[in-house]
Amino acid sequence: MSFQEFVFYFLSAVLIVSAVGIITMRNPVHAVLCMVLCFFTTAGLWLLLEAEFLAIALVLVYVGAVMVLFLFVVMMLDINMARLREGFWSHLPLGTLVALLLVAEMVLVLGGRYAGFYDTPAPPPLPADYSNTKELGRLVYTEYVYPFEIAAVILLVAIVAAIALTLRRRKQSKYIDPARQIGVRRQDRVRIVQMPAEKKE
């Protein structure tokens, strides 16, 4: 076994254990920390696949931003753990079925080559000046530009829909209506009061 294979199996084992910890931890903060470990080990696997850009993007975006937001939300909210566990056993059969299907798919995809179901040729060696970041950008903005733009529009619609669904108007909050502010007249805001001059005695 080479050193690269050893690192791959070690990171894979850590990834599996941390993924199991996400769904089995009773404390939500511990589950989020297990997800952070998941992301770090996935970034390590991507580094082994020479996908440095994806690994750095995973660490910066998900660990640096998304998981910090998750931790903030989990620690700020008063989560009732007993209420969260109420429907666990009712959803267990469906969850087990989905998990078994996922395992079967992964075995077919990863183990099919070794079992003889299909034979994929080895990829050609890459040149020394190859940049996967440059190649990723070229593919995204040439061959996959339309799916990329469609995905961006879908995400924008999802963001707008989430804001519209969670927007609640509060009567106590003070806000400025620009239409009413533009339509203001001087007579409505300023009143000139005529007062008689005082006489000195």
Salt bridges, closest charged atoms under 4 A:
GLU135 OE2 - ARG138 NH2 2.54
ASP188 OD2 - ARG185 NE 3.31
